[in-house]
Amino acid sequence: MSLLLRARLTATTNSMRLVRVASQRPLLLGNRYSSSAAALEDPPVAPTHVILPNPSLQAFRYSSRVLPSTIAEQFAILNACIRSGDMARAERIMKELHRTKSDEMKVFADLNMYNTFLNGFAEAPRPMSSECLVWIDNMKLYGLSPDVDSYAIVIKAFLKTDQHAAVRAFLREMHSDTSITVQELVKSNYLDANDVARFRSFIQNTPESDMAEVPELLAELESAVDASLSKGPGSATATATDAATAASYEVAPEAIPTKAMGVQFLREQLVALQDPAKVASMDPYELQLALEQQGYDVAMQRLEHMKKESIERGDTLTAMNLTPLKKIMWDWHQSTVPLIVAEIEQCEKTTGRLSSERKTYGPFLKLLKPETLSMITMLELLRLHNSSGIADGMKTARAVIDVGKAVEMEYNAMQIKKASSKRVSGNREVHSLFASGKLFNMAVRRAQANMVKQQNTGSPLIEASEGDTGSIGEAGEWTPVWPSSIRAKLGSVLTSIFLDAAKIPVPSFNPETGEKITETIPAFFHTYQYVKGKRVGIIKFSEPLTKLLSREPVRDTLHPRLLPMIVHPRPWLSYNSGGYLTAKSSCMRIKESPEQLIYLHKASEDDRLNAVLAGLDVLGSTQWRVNKNVFNVVLEAWNTGEEIADIPSAIKDHLPLPPKPENYDTDPKAKFQWVNSVKQIQTAEKNMHSLRCDVNYKVETARAFLNLPMYFPHNMDFRGRAYPIPPTLNHLGNDLCRGLLMFGEAKPLGERGWRWLKIHLANLYGFDKHSFSDREKFTMDNLPNILDSVDNPLNGKRWWLKADSPWQCLAACYEVAAAQRSGHPEEFLSQIPVHQDGTCNGLQHYAALGGDMAGAQAVNLAPGDRPADVYTGVAEMVNKVIEQEASEGEELAQMLVGKISRKVVKQTVMTNVYGVTFVGARAQIESRLRERDDIPQDKVYVLAGYLARKVFASLGEMFNGARQIQDWLTDSARRIAKSVPQETLQEAGLLPKEDENTAVVETTDKRRRKTKKPFSARNPTSNQMTSVIWTTPLGLPIVQPYRRSGKKQVSTLLQTVFIEDPDASRPVNALKQSTAFPPNFIHSLDATHMLMSAVACHERGLTFASVHDSYWTHACNVDDMNQVIREQFIELHSKPIMQNLIDEFHERYKNYKVPVTREIAPDGERIVDEDASALASFGFAKAPDAATDAAPPAKSDEQRAMNALFGIDESMAEDEIDGNSEEAAEVEKPKKSTKRSGGRRYEHTWEDLTLLPLPEKGEFDINQVKNSDYFFH
């Protein structure tokens, strides 16, 4: 024990020394990176890539520490029992786990779990110190050494029961057997101020002792206690605002709210920000904590407050000054709470059939107050109205899981409130380092990350793929994520109780007397309906409730913990430690892909993510403010109720419905058409109201943060593309969001900045296809219109409303007008972001990878006098082909001559590199063609298909290198997805271990017939579990998540629900793996370029924000940012990206085998057309030969462009054949062969996975990008 603890303490001490040394170094540009290159040139640890066993192997589960779902359920129940005080049951569960799951407990039970368990005994109403003693001894038997927290917990239990002799004995043992000091003991997170104060009583009551070490120990203890208690709760390190800032607060007029429940809920969460004096006097860190810790209790308190106020005013119960919906909600709440209380009582004493179910969900019902559980259930069900494509209802499975998840999130938030001040102050220290910029020094970052690792004792478990429900991973905290089965069972009982309690009054008549009466009917009911051919359980809203909600849709209810932050986000020191101060979240958005989470965890553990996480921190460190000028116009426009720009008009009356046709009852066709038109009108009305509610969210959020700084914590998708976490108001939102936001820092324009501001306004207006000088002239020519837009935005000419991006254009108008009127534009302090957008960024990366000269020119990689427009270029090529075919008599071409504009092809060209299929492209073009009046509507569908082929062929011709690279990527992904590790074949007996290098032909001898094989070369799909995995140039491992669905059945009170089974080893979906790889690979490259640019911009002192391939900074820094963008693009593509990829594939998939099927000649001696049949078994197109050349050239080009460049492969359906049939013979019997294959015979073998050679690269020199003015513009 002493050696282990000394090693841990030594590592922590060294880390702290490193922090001190690194923080004393001079930093470049104050709070910037000392070197962006440090992030990118950090020497890698051990092998180049993270490589883990294939999921088909048993080694995968153990090496990756995947927590089995059965253990995850027991851990969640154990934790709930501890937190709810049921230590008797918690102890029974712990003993049972050690008895029946001893092997798993050795792997998955760590110190954090045991310390939480021990603390449950210590925190019992009557502290169970003897049990603490027993279990700390058990820990040693199970191979775990108690740490400082373990000793602190046991000593706390003895102090609470005044067993001072035991305390002295334990202190002596700690002193003699470990290197733990009393100073570290007193600082334990498990000791609050009251616990530390008990040491005073202990010291005073300690009698004289003959033992030499006790007086010294007591003196050290007394000194540590004094230091701890005098320090007080976390001292503030910053102040929210000084007097000058407080004086700048403005009280904005209120927006007329929609009656949406979600908007009202949001307004309640933002109450804390509405009092300027209160906000100005609070420490911003404390205010941020308070905002994040607000929960469903706030909504409940608000309802109770409104009820008390109305009673004090003497309002009648029918009025109660509440909207009809809130009145009914209050009644539901009042009826639900007693039923929850009764269910909790039943859980404690029930026996019989329901006993096991209640034992599962019972502990979780006791974690929160019944009132809070009622409010969560009600608000979650209302939020899900019309979700998942269910009209006036929701899918039961989603409802119960979402309710359970909401309870988990609320409970974890409550736990944060109870966290000791030591934990808060510890987080504050890290936060202060980040806010000061010191964590942008890579040495300091690594030191802090190491400290986090040292604090989190034991090996972390891989528990969940979403990682957004736990509290933050504090040292010593054990908060296992609740598996979906627990969420479903808990959500089901709460939903069932709520459905019983929720009634709604409806007017009726007494059938006997005819007088008007009011009846109550269920507001919700559980039923089933068929969705896409499957019987699905749903929860429907009753018709009266639907009518009540018709003007109050409650979708998109915003949780308060997803608002913008008012302090710097918590830095990403590991993959799951960053973002909000209290909410546990992952740096990657992962859903149902535990393999991706395992790779991410391993990369984080090996310190491979430093550069990526630093990039996310740069994005999160950008300070934003609400643009008050634009906000005032938005508010005025909103309150008029008119339709202005992105703001839909207010709905005052229902839209008129068409009259019912006279033949409604006799003509089914007429009835169908009328019903369909009515549905369309009603859907349009609901959509309009939903859009208005969405704007209301944005206006309310902006109003709350009108006088405050905002920060947007970022995370990324599995390809590495960054996104802000707050969903309501951020710069990735629509034009309204972007117009409302500006940088928090103001910088003088300077001469170049004034020029870029004018160019920026022209771009926003839509004048962005011209030279920079023409755009600058456009702005100055329209100066009168700009000034009018500023002076009379809603009552003047409304010039700004004609812009492509009206709200952003208005923001730029305010900036240009203010600069112009200042008399010295170069000295004007500007805050709005100026954008530099890539030209079809995906094609830019493809052109750079393929070295395409023509493609590089089309997407502005090569220098030019004016910006090249790839959409116009493709449209011109298509028009030439159409004109040629029209002259040859092609009827379809004749109908399209002169009608193919840039607009028609733009969306297809833009999305082609991101995997648009032929069907998708045809639909895109069809919608554009239908907008024209000169094309017969009945011919549009056929014409769209014809035109889609021409667009694909033109793109394939323009981007020849890109086509070959996409072809290679798709080919490689298909081969990898069909491969199986050699070890798997050997374990299954399908490959002999003694000769691993030769191809093996499957046979059916007597010995092998006796054992049913799980898969074979003929039907291999059941064990094809190989995902396409690659590593980005910044070291981020990317795992494609496409696997076949694997469901697990969970019985709940409402119905049986099916959830994704985390334990199921599911085969990959080979079709999706191959078609998605090219676009995902390109996405990972543009994400890498963005993060590299973010780090480099931060090094130069530039404010930086991005919307994927649109990069933003201050006007005065655009030239600097442009230089950075080009340098980083050149640096990225100067690396041998494709060679590195194929080298990684060779390393990662070494000794993998693929199933190959070959046709056998009638004489049985030779294989017919070996190469072609081998390729055909993969579904690849045959390589071009003389026969292919004889085909019509146009058709050949189109087919190749469609199949290779865009992933369209008609033979892919073969991939989906289920592999359940028996193993095939080496040579099938003639009778069977005749039936299945027209007399043909085949052999099925396993051969080495091989990849095609890389296509040759073109002659384009990537360094030309440095001189291309329009690369980003």
KACORZI-V882231 format. One record per pair of residues at least 6 apart in sequence whose ideal C-beta (glycine too) atoms are under 6 Angstrom apart, sorted by the first residue. I is the first residue (numbers start at 1). J is the second residue. If there is no record, write none. Layout:
BEGIN
i = [I & I]
j = [J & J]
END
This chain:
BEGIN
i = [1 & 1 & 1 & 2 & 2 & 4 & 5 & 5 & 6 & 9 & 11 & 12 & 15 & 15 & 15 & 18 & 19 & 22 & 22 & 22 & 23 & 23 & 27 & 27 & 28 & 29 & 31 & 32 & 32 & 32 & 33 & 33 & 33 & 34 & 36 & 36 & 36 & 38 & 39 & 39 & 39 & 39 & 40 & 42 & 45 & 45 & 49 & 49 & 50 & 50 & 50 & 50 & 51 & 52 & 53 & 53 & 53 & 54 & 55 & 55 & 56 & 56 & 56 & 57 & 64 & 65 & 65 & 66 & 67 & 67 & 67 & 68 & 69 & 69 & 69 & 71 & 72 & 73 & 73 & 75 & 76 & 76 & 76 & 77 & 78 & 78 & 79 & 80 & 80 & 81 & 81 & 81 & 82 & 82 & 83 & 84 & 84 & 84 & 87 & 87 & 87 & 90 & 97 & 98 & 108 & 110 & 111 & 111 & 111 & 111 & 112 & 112 & 113 & 114 & 115 & 115 & 115 & 116 & 118 & 118 & 118 & 119 & 119 & 121 & 121 & 121 & 122 & 122 & 122 & 127 & 127 & 127 & 129 & 129 & 129 & 132 & 132 & 136 & 136 & 139 & 148 & 148 & 148 & 148 & 149 & 149 & 149 & 151 & 152 & 152 & 152 & 152 & 153 & 155 & 155 & 156 & 158 & 158 & 159 & 164 & 164 & 167 & 171 & 174 & 175 & 182 & 182 & 182 & 183 & 186 & 186 & 186 & 189 & 189 & 189 & 189 & 192 & 196 & 196 & 199 & 203 & 203 & 233 & 234 & 234 & 234 & 234 & 236 & 237 & 240 & 240 & 241 & 246 & 249 & 249 & 252 & 252 & 255 & 255 & 255 & 256 & 257 & 258 & 258 & 258 & 259 & 259 & 260 & 260 & 260 & 261 & 261 & 261 & 262 & 262 & 262 & 263 & 263 & 265 & 265 & 266 & 266 & 267 & 268 & 268 & 268 & 269 & 269 & 270 & 273 & 284 & 284 & 285 & 288 & 288 & 288 & 288 & 289 & 292 & 292 & 292 & 292 & 293 & 293 & 293 & 294 & 295 & 295 & 296 & 296 & 296 & 296 & 297 & 299 & 300 & 300 & 303 & 310 & 310 & 315 & 320 & 325 & 325 & 332 & 332 & 333 & 335 & 336 & 336 & 336 & 337 & 337 & 337 & 339 & 339 & 340 & 340 & 340 & 341 & 344 & 347 & 347 & 350 & 360 & 361 & 361 & 361 & 364 & 367 & 368 & 373 & 376 & 376 & 376 & 377 & 377 & 377 & 380 & 380 & 380 & 382 & 383 & 383 & 384 & 384 & 385 & 387 & 388 & 388 & 390 & 392 & 392 & 393 & 393 & 393 & 393 & 394 & 395 & 395 & 396 & 396 & 396 & 396 & 396 & 397 & 399 & 400 & 400 & 400 & 400 & 401 & 401 & 401 & 401 & 403 & 403 & 403 & 404 & 404 & 404 & 405 & 408 & 408 & 409 & 412 & 412 & 415 & 416 & 416 & 423 & 433 & 434 & 434 & 435 & 438 & 439 & 439 & 448 & 449 & 452 & 452 & 452 & 455 & 462 & 462 & 463 & 464 & 465 & 465 & 465 & 465 & 465 & 467 & 467 & 468 & 469 & 470 & 470 & 470 & 471 & 471 & 472 & 472 & 484 & 485 & 488 & 488 & 488 & 489 & 492 & 492 & 492 & 493 & 496 & 496 & 499 & 502 & 502 & 503 & 504 & 504 & 504 & 505 & 505 & 506 & 506 & 506 & 508 & 508 & 510 & 523 & 523 & 524 & 525 & 526 & 526 & 527 & 528 & 528 & 529 & 537 & 553 & 558 & 561 & 562 & 562 & 563 & 564 & 564 & 564 & 565 & 566 & 568 & 568 & 569 & 569 & 569 & 569 & 570 & 570 & 570 & 571 & 571 & 572 & 572 & 572 & 572 & 572 & 574 & 575 & 575 & 575 & 576 & 579 & 579 & 579 & 587 & 588 & 588 & 589 & 590 & 590 & 592 & 593 & 594 & 595 & 596 & 596 & 596 & 599 & 599 & 603 & 603 & 608 & 611 & 612 & 612 & 614 & 615 & 615 & 615 & 616 & 618 & 618 & 619 & 619 & 619 & 620 & 620 & 622 & 622 & 623 & 623 & 624 & 624 & 624 & 625 & 625 & 626 & 626 & 626 & 626 & 627 & 627 & 627 & 629 & 630 & 630 & 630 & 630 & 631 & 631 & 633 & 637 & 637 & 638 & 638 & 641 & 642 & 643 & 645 & 645 & 646 & 646 & 646 & 647 & 648 & 648 & 648 & 651 & 655 & 655 & 657 & 658 & 661 & 661 & 663 & 664 & 697 & 698 & 701 & 701 & 702 & 702 & 709 & 712 & 712 & 712 & 713 & 714 & 714 & 715 & 716 & 719 & 719 & 719 & 720 & 720 & 720 & 720 & 721 & 721 & 724 & 724 & 729 & 731 & 731 & 731 & 732 & 735 & 735 & 735 & 736 & 738 & 739 & 739 & 739 & 742 & 742 & 743 & 743 & 746 & 746 & 747 & 747 & 748 & 748 & 749 & 749 & 749 & 749 & 749 & 750 & 750 & 751 & 752 & 753 & 753 & 754 & 754 & 756 & 756 & 756 & 757 & 758 & 758 & 759 & 759 & 759 & 760 & 760 & 761 & 761 & 761 & 762 & 762 & 762 & 764 & 764 & 764 & 764 & 764 & 765 & 765 & 766 & 767 & 767 & 771 & 785 & 786 & 786 & 786 & 787 & 788 & 788 & 789 & 789 & 789 & 790 & 790 & 790 & 800 & 800 & 800 & 800 & 803 & 811 & 815 & 815 & 819 & 819 & 822 & 830 & 833 & 834 & 834 & 835 & 835 & 836 & 836 & 837 & 838 & 838 & 838 & 839 & 839 & 840 & 840 & 841 & 841 & 842 & 842 & 843 & 843 & 844 & 845 & 845 & 846 & 846 & 847 & 847 & 847 & 847 & 848 & 848 & 849 & 850 & 850 & 850 & 850 & 851 & 851 & 851 & 851 & 851 & 852 & 852 & 852 & 853 & 854 & 855 & 855 & 856 & 856 & 857 & 858 & 858 & 858 & 859 & 860 & 860 & 860 & 860 & 861 & 862 & 863 & 863 & 867 & 867 & 871 & 871 & 871 & 872 & 874 & 874 & 874 & 875 & 875 & 875 & 877 & 878 & 878 & 878 & 878 & 879 & 881 & 882 & 882 & 882 & 885 & 886 & 886 & 886 & 892 & 892 & 904 & 905 & 907 & 908 & 908 & 908 & 912 & 913 & 914 & 915 & 918 & 918 & 921 & 922 & 922 & 922 & 925 & 925 & 925 & 926 & 926 & 929 & 929 & 929 & 930 & 949 & 952 & 952 & 952 & 953 & 953 & 953 & 956 & 956 & 956 & 961 & 963 & 964 & 966 & 966 & 967 & 968 & 969 & 969 & 969 & 970 & 970 & 970 & 971 & 972 & 973 & 973 & 973 & 973 & 974 & 974 & 976 & 976 & 977 & 977 & 977 & 978 & 978 & 978 & 979 & 979 & 979 & 979 & 980 & 980 & 981 & 982 & 982 & 985 & 985 & 986 & 991 & 999 & 999 & 1000 & 1001 & 1001 & 1001 & 1002 & 1002 & 1002 & 1002 & 1003 & 1004 & 1013 & 1014 & 1015 & 1015 & 1015 & 1016 & 1017 & 1017 & 1017 & 1017 & 1018 & 1018 & 1019 & 1019 & 1020 & 1021 & 1021 & 1022 & 1024 & 1024 & 1025 & 1027 & 1027 & 1027 & 1028 & 1028 & 1028 & 1029 & 1030 & 1031 & 1032 & 1032 & 1033 & 1034 & 1038 & 1040 & 1042 & 1042 & 1042 & 1043 & 1043 & 1044 & 1044 & 1044 & 1046 & 1046 & 1046 & 1047 & 1048 & 1048 & 1049 & 1049 & 1050 & 1050 & 1070 & 1071 & 1071 & 1075 & 1086 & 1089 & 1089 & 1089 & 1090 & 1092 & 1093 & 1093 & 1093 & 1094 & 1096 & 1096 & 1097 & 1097 & 1097 & 1100 & 1102 & 1102 & 1102 & 1102 & 1103 & 1103 & 1104 & 1105 & 1113 & 1125 & 1126 & 1126 & 1129 & 1130 & 1130 & 1133 & 1138 & 1142 & 1149 & 1152 & 1153 & 1154 & 1156 & 1156 & 1156 & 1156 & 1157 & 1157 & 1157 & 1158 & 1158 & 1158 & 1159 & 1159 & 1159 & 1159 & 1160 & 1160 & 1161 & 1172 & 1179 & 1179 & 1179 & 1181 & 1202 & 1203 & 1224 & 1226 & 1227 & 1228 & 1233 & 1265]
j = [145 & 177 & 178 & 177 & 178 & 145 & 178 & 179 & 179 & 179 & 454 & 454 & 447 & 450 & 451 & 447 & 447 & 441 & 443 & 444 & 438 & 444 & 34 & 441 & 34 & 1101 & 437 & 1098 & 1099 & 1101 & 440 & 1098 & 1099 & 441 & 1095 & 1096 & 1099 & 442 & 442 & 611 & 614 & 1095 & 611 & 610 & 606 & 607 & 1031 & 1144 & 599 & 602 & 603 & 1037 & 1148 & 64 & 59 & 60 & 63 & 981 & 1025 & 1065 & 984 & 1023 & 1025 & 983 & 598 & 461 & 462 & 462 & 108 & 461 & 463 & 1063 & 483 & 1062 & 1063 & 104 & 483 & 483 & 486 & 480 & 480 & 482 & 486 & 363 & 90 & 93 & 480 & 363 & 364 & 89 & 90 & 363 & 90 & 120 & 367 & 363 & 366 & 367 & 120 & 121 & 124 & 120 & 105 & 105 & 461 & 458 & 144 & 147 & 457 & 458 & 458 & 478 & 478 & 139 & 149 & 150 & 476 & 478 & 132 & 135 & 153 & 153 & 190 & 128 & 131 & 132 & 153 & 156 & 157 & 157 & 160 & 161 & 157 & 158 & 161 & 154 & 157 & 146 & 154 & 146 & 180 & 184 & 185 & 188 & 188 & 190 & 476 & 174 & 185 & 188 & 190 & 191 & 190 & 167 & 170 & 195 & 166 & 167 & 198 & 202 & 205 & 202 & 217 & 180 & 217 & 220 & 221 & 224 & 224 & 196 & 224 & 228 & 422 & 423 & 475 & 476 & 420 & 225 & 228 & 225 & 218 & 222 & 421 & 421 & 424 & 425 & 428 & 283 & 432 & 282 & 284 & 280 & 280 & 276 & 707 & 703 & 706 & 635 & 638 & 699 & 639 & 263 & 692 & 693 & 696 & 551 & 552 & 552 & 553 & 693 & 382 & 552 & 554 & 554 & 556 & 557 & 693 & 696 & 299 & 557 & 558 & 700 & 700 & 298 & 299 & 302 & 294 & 560 & 704 & 704 & 566 & 567 & 567 & 565 & 566 & 567 & 581 & 581 & 561 & 580 & 581 & 582 & 413 & 416 & 417 & 560 & 410 & 413 & 372 & 375 & 376 & 410 & 372 & 375 & 371 & 375 & 330 & 320 & 321 & 321 & 327 & 548 & 552 & 378 & 502 & 374 & 501 & 374 & 498 & 501 & 370 & 371 & 374 & 497 & 501 & 370 & 373 & 497 & 370 & 365 & 358 & 362 & 358 & 489 & 489 & 490 & 493 & 490 & 411 & 411 & 494 & 406 & 407 & 410 & 403 & 494 & 498 & 402 & 403 & 406 & 554 & 554 & 557 & 394 & 399 & 554 & 394 & 395 & 398 & 538 & 541 & 546 & 538 & 539 & 540 & 541 & 539 & 536 & 538 & 537 & 538 & 539 & 1054 & 1055 & 1057 & 539 & 488 & 491 & 492 & 495 & 484 & 487 & 488 & 491 & 491 & 494 & 495 & 487 & 490 & 491 & 487 & 469 & 482 & 469 & 470 & 471 & 471 & 471 & 582 & 474 & 439 & 568 & 571 & 568 & 444 & 445 & 571 & 573 & 573 & 573 & 574 & 577 & 475 & 597 & 598 & 481 & 481 & 590 & 592 & 593 & 594 & 597 & 576 & 586 & 585 & 481 & 479 & 481 & 584 & 479 & 584 & 582 & 584 & 1059 & 1050 & 1050 & 1052 & 1057 & 1052 & 1052 & 1053 & 1054 & 1053 & 1053 & 1054 & 524 & 523 & 524 & 520 & 523 & 544 & 545 & 518 & 520 & 519 & 521 & 544 & 517 & 519 & 517 & 542 & 545 & 539 & 540 & 539 & 1054 & 540 & 535 & 537 & 538 & 1055 & 690 & 728 & 583 & 726 & 727 & 726 & 710 & 712 & 726 & 711 & 708 & 621 & 711 & 579 & 620 & 711 & 713 & 578 & 579 & 581 & 578 & 617 & 578 & 587 & 613 & 616 & 617 & 604 & 587 & 600 & 604 & 586 & 585 & 713 & 725 & 715 & 600 & 716 & 717 & 596 & 597 & 1060 & 1041 & 1062 & 1039 & 718 & 1039 & 1041 & 1037 & 1039 & 609 & 1037 & 1035 & 1034 & 1034 & 1036 & 1095 & 1091 & 1094 & 1095 & 714 & 1094 & 1098 & 714 & 722 & 1094 & 713 & 714 & 1103 & 1105 & 709 & 744 & 710 & 741 & 744 & 742 & 744 & 702 & 705 & 706 & 740 & 740 & 742 & 811 & 814 & 739 & 740 & 810 & 811 & 702 & 740 & 793 & 644 & 647 & 647 & 699 & 650 & 649 & 649 & 806 & 807 & 734 & 735 & 736 & 695 & 688 & 691 & 692 & 689 & 681 & 685 & 678 & 677 & 670 & 674 & 670 & 671 & 728 & 729 & 728 & 729 & 729 & 740 & 744 & 724 & 726 & 730 & 725 & 722 & 724 & 725 & 722 & 1080 & 1083 & 1084 & 1032 & 1036 & 1084 & 1087 & 1083 & 1087 & 730 & 732 & 737 & 738 & 741 & 1105 & 1107 & 805 & 807 & 808 & 807 & 808 & 807 & 808 & 811 & 831 & 832 & 831 & 1103 & 829 & 831 & 1114 & 1116 & 827 & 829 & 826 & 828 & 830 & 1115 & 1116 & 826 & 1116 & 826 & 1119 & 1115 & 1116 & 825 & 826 & 834 & 1115 & 1118 & 1115 & 776 & 779 & 772 & 775 & 776 & 812 & 834 & 779 & 812 & 816 & 775 & 778 & 779 & 803 & 805 & 808 & 809 & 812 & 803 & 809 & 804 & 775 & 778 & 866 & 799 & 813 & 816 & 817 & 817 & 796 & 797 & 799 & 800 & 813 & 813 & 814 & 817 & 806 & 809 & 810 & 813 & 809 & 832 & 830 & 832 & 825 & 828 & 828 & 1115 & 1112 & 1115 & 1118 & 1110 & 1112 & 1111 & 1272 & 1110 & 844 & 1109 & 1272 & 859 & 860 & 859 & 870 & 1086 & 1109 & 913 & 1082 & 859 & 913 & 859 & 1082 & 1085 & 913 & 962 & 855 & 856 & 859 & 861 & 1133 & 1262 & 965 & 961 & 962 & 965 & 1258 & 961 & 1257 & 1258 & 1259 & 1260 & 959 & 961 & 1258 & 1260 & 958 & 958 & 959 & 862 & 1260 & 868 & 868 & 870 & 873 & 870 & 868 & 1268 & 1270 & 1271 & 1265 & 1264 & 1267 & 1268 & 1270 & 1273 & 902 & 906 & 909 & 902 & 905 & 909 & 954 & 900 & 902 & 905 & 954 & 900 & 950 & 951 & 954 & 900 & 950 & 893 & 896 & 897 & 893 & 893 & 894 & 897 & 943 & 946 & 928 & 951 & 924 & 921 & 924 & 951 & 955 & 1082 & 1079 & 1079 & 1202 & 1208 & 948 & 944 & 945 & 948 & 944 & 947 & 948 & 940 & 944 & 935 & 940 & 944 & 940 & 1198 & 1201 & 1202 & 1206 & 1197 & 1198 & 1201 & 963 & 1201 & 1205 & 1258 & 1205 & 1255 & 1078 & 1205 & 1204 & 1255 & 1077 & 1078 & 1081 & 1074 & 1078 & 1207 & 1252 & 1251 & 1028 & 1073 & 1074 & 1077 & 1074 & 1178 & 1026 & 1028 & 1068 & 1070 & 1073 & 1024 & 1070 & 1154 & 1026 & 1152 & 1154 & 1249 & 1023 & 1153 & 1152 & 1151 & 1153 & 991 & 1153 & 993 & 1000 & 1245 & 1247 & 1246 & 1226 & 1243 & 1245 & 1016 & 1017 & 1226 & 1244 & 1226 & 1225 & 1223 & 1022 & 1022 & 1023 & 1219 & 1223 & 1155 & 1244 & 1245 & 1246 & 1224 & 1244 & 1219 & 1221 & 1155 & 1067 & 1219 & 1219 & 1067 & 1068 & 1067 & 1039 & 1040 & 1068 & 1040 & 1073 & 1077 & 1039 & 1038 & 1037 & 1084 & 1088 & 1088 & 1088 & 1084 & 1073 & 1069 & 1072 & 1073 & 1066 & 1068 & 1066 & 1067 & 1069 & 1061 & 1064 & 1066 & 1058 & 1059 & 1061 & 1056 & 1058 & 1057 & 1059 & 1215 & 1212 & 1215 & 1207 & 1109 & 1128 & 1129 & 1132 & 1106 & 1128 & 1124 & 1125 & 1128 & 1104 & 1124 & 1128 & 1104 & 1121 & 1124 & 1120 & 1113 & 1117 & 1120 & 1121 & 1113 & 1114 & 1113 & 1112 & 1121 & 1272 & 1265 & 1266 & 1265 & 1262 & 1265 & 1262 & 1254 & 1254 & 1249 & 1249 & 1246 & 1249 & 1174 & 1177 & 1245 & 1247 & 1177 & 1242 & 1244 & 1167 & 1173 & 1243 & 1168 & 1173 & 1240 & 1242 & 1241 & 1243 & 1168 & 1182 & 1211 & 1212 & 1214 & 1203 & 1208 & 1209 & 1244 & 1243 & 1241 & 1241 & 1241 & 1271]
END
